[in-house]
Amino acid sequence: MSFPILSLMLAIPAVAAIACLFLSAPAARLTALVATLIDLALGVLLWTSFDVGGAQWQFVEYAPLFGRFGWALGIDGYALLLIVLSVFLMPICIGASWQAIEKRVPEYMAAFLFTEVLMIGTFAAQDLFLFYIFFEAGLIPMFLIIGIWGGVNRIYASYKFFLYTLLGSLLMFIAMLYMSITAETTSIPVLLNYDFPASVQTWLWLAFFASFAVKMPMWPVHTWLPDAHVQAPTAGSVILAGVLLKLGGYGFLRFSLPMFPEASASLVWLVFGLSAVAVIYTSLVALVQSDMKKLIAYSSVAHMAIVTIGLFAFNAQGIEGAMMVMLGHGLVSGALFLCVGVIYDRLHTREISRYGGLAINMPRYAILFLLFTMASIGLPGTSNFVGELLSLMGTYQVSTTIALLCTTGIILGAGYMLYLYRRVVFGEIKSEEVRQMSDLTPRELWLLVPIAAAVLWMGVYPESFLAPMRKDTQILLARIDRAKPAGDSLPTKGTGVVPAAHAETSAHGSAH
Amino acid sequence: MDYAANLAMTLPELVLAVGAIALMLVAAWGGPASTKAVSWVSVAVLGGALIALTGPASAGGDAFYGLYRADAFAAFAKVLIYIGAAVAILMAPDFFRRTAGADLRPEYPVLILLSACGMGMMVSAGDLLTLYVGLELQSLAAYVLASFMRQDTRSAEAGLKYFVLGALASGILLYGISLVYGFTGSTMFDEIAGAYAAAPLTGSGRSLGLLFGLVFVFAGLAFKISAVPFHMWTPDVYEGAPTPVTAFFASAPKVAAIALAVRVAIEAMGPAEVQWRQIVIFASLASILLGAVAAIGQQNVKRLLAYSSINNVGFALIGLAAGTPEGVASVMTYMTIYLAMTLGSFLVVLQMRDADGQPIETIDSLAGLSRTRPGLAAALAIFMFSLAGIPPLFGFYAKFAVFYAAVQAGLFPLAVVGVVFSVIGAYYYLRLVKTMYFDEPTGTFGAGDKLEGGLIAVAAVFVSPLGYLAIPALSAWTLAAANSLF
């Protein structure tokens, strides 16, 4: 395709961001909304014109602008889905900030639009260093968003966010330099098929791991996330949980697995071990939180651990499941942060104990919140069910123990999410202030209903989302199959005649 | 080679020297009234020297029997030096006009011209004597410039401190030069390189005289580039000197001293690469670490930028440690981008004045600058993120280039330790951004000068992502410059 649609998707928010800086607050809001909606339209166009099952890399653009590296863009199915997720959440973020942000609106909108540019760029980059630039540059607007418009402890949180992620990324940067010098190319598609010696792979893998594990975030380097989430404004949390956390998973999928298959296989124990700890530990931590945002932040860490085990399962179920969890979690956690934002805007507190009985005076809110709570638990029919089931199925083939440990995360997840929901929504109305709270406004409905629709769509008909990445998963598996670790689940073959009762159950099972 | 050809190759220095002497006469007869005219003519003289570089001065080869080299490397360094010098002249009048008790005198641009002439000699040196003469011409002019605000005790202290420590550094350098001369029998770079190649440098029979000479020469040069452990004069001098002079010190002489160090390392002592690499690696990492850690507690912007310049010199030395043409090219790339970032930062510092126009230097006074002067705050934030090496700003490419060279040369531990230390540096650059953007405004600065505003904008655009478009030209040019040394 000759029309540079990806460059256009980058240019529109970039131009709008600069324009915002020179506009008044209402004009900046409108500009940001229009720009993000245009990008959403372009994203939809991108999705509809993406040739499912066609060439691996589509919408390719290349211009050797920068000497040692070039302006190389192009997307496969994974990148497509994550770009669509980004452009889908962005107008919602702008809408969520419509009234909540009152000071320095033009700068706020510019920061969000720059974030959008950098996110799309990260997913679309086909050049190692172009990827790094977009990936790393995302720190600057996020640092400003947390630091300027954040809560009381915003400065500590913004520093922690920035320096933590910077340290991780810099080690990856050195690894990238080594790769580009050894392979004599910076093109990601070429590097995907370049074989580094196994001994070097381990070092490179660890350097990339340092970056992506922090971004992901994996236990024990997750501690920046609760701070950043709690202090960030609502829309900042949405974008952080919705898209920025996906950069880690995308990095594993794009770099660690296909570029260093042997190292990935030999270090599966590390990923699995950390993920299993993360699922159980952060779920337990989430159970005892008294701050709603912190609770959701810890639940994000647990969900991301399901992503990492799925990715490193080395089979189609695991990888596709991980992608589905990423997409589903992007929608659901974003929506949950919006739900918190809705009641925070009314009562200005995130303390769970201050709320109660919202079902009485905010019925519409209670319904939507219930939907997202159920989706977060992974109820069948919602997006997270598909992803979590596939991901755990994939993991089961490699390690039954890890699958067992990680499945407890779903039970614990049900525990902390239902506990949260019961305390906030059910029961008697706690105080006069709570009684005064009004139900969702039309603007808030416009923010939550599209996400709810997407969550159900993903849960009921996941094929729309699985189809674009199916071929990429096959290519990836063909690449990493040689290093595939032996699984410890050894199903034995059936013994011939199937009793009638069993046939019934198996037919029942396949209907799922 | 005839005399005319020799003179043609040294034309930039001739233009500067003749211009400086003529302007000195104008200054002597015209007095303070001629300041403005002398300043503008000085900038024109620098422009003339820049034009003179296009001739044989950039590719003529050796002049005066190898004492002076007119090659692409020298030409590249000189372009940076002249730009730095011109900006230092342009930013001075407004500063001195507003600052009470300090008058700009016509000697200021003349001294900068003389200093620039000395720097030109330094980067073109093909012989230890040319090197020393150039270095002293540059330094002597700089000592006077540091104490240009005669009524201000801090300025006088800065000048004296700079002079005493600079003299000590010159002594160390001269001692090294004498050792090298004594053990090689020559002051010419080519012959010194031959002697180093022939002499045993390792094992029990190694030539201690040559090694000591090398160590002392590098120690002297480390003083001039203010690399750790010879950096201690920098914060005091940068703080005390008038801000335009500080900007000058942090830009042009730094470029010149780094270029000189590169030339001596590659041309004169190339065969002893293994030996000097240890020194360079130590100085590099120590500078990055100390420049980052010591800057954390600073309250004065100029002191902070002084530590920042120490930190940046450390990064530039990573490229030198690689010792390859790519490494040298990366050093020159680094210095080009560093020049823009530093001059831009100091131009912003110049705008920090209270309502009466008196300069303020505390970091706290920047609080809430993004509210009161959004454009200025955005520019300084760009410079700070760029100095920290965060993409997409152009400062990232500077670090990219030096680390690329280091990894290419196989210096992985150096590269890894270097990037880890750079996170510490990021902390204090962020602190300035935090002060400007997160804190509430405490006061406002007086209005700025149009010319300075324009220069800030130019520097900010160069450092912004738009600067990446300059990479192909910059890489080709720096690589051509670097190849002329090998």
Interface residues (C-beta under 8 A of the other chain):
Chain A: L21 L65 F66 G67 R68 R104 E107 F129 Y132 I133 F134 E136 A137 L139 I140 F143 L144 G147 I148 R154 I155 S158 Y159 F162 L163 L166 L167 L170 L171 F173 I174 L177 Y178 I181
Chain B: S370 R371 P374 F385 I390 P391 P392 F396 F400 F403 Y404 V407 Q408 F412 A415 V416 V419 V420 S422 V423 A426 Y427 L430 V433 K434 Y437 F438 Y468 L469 I471 P472 L474 S475
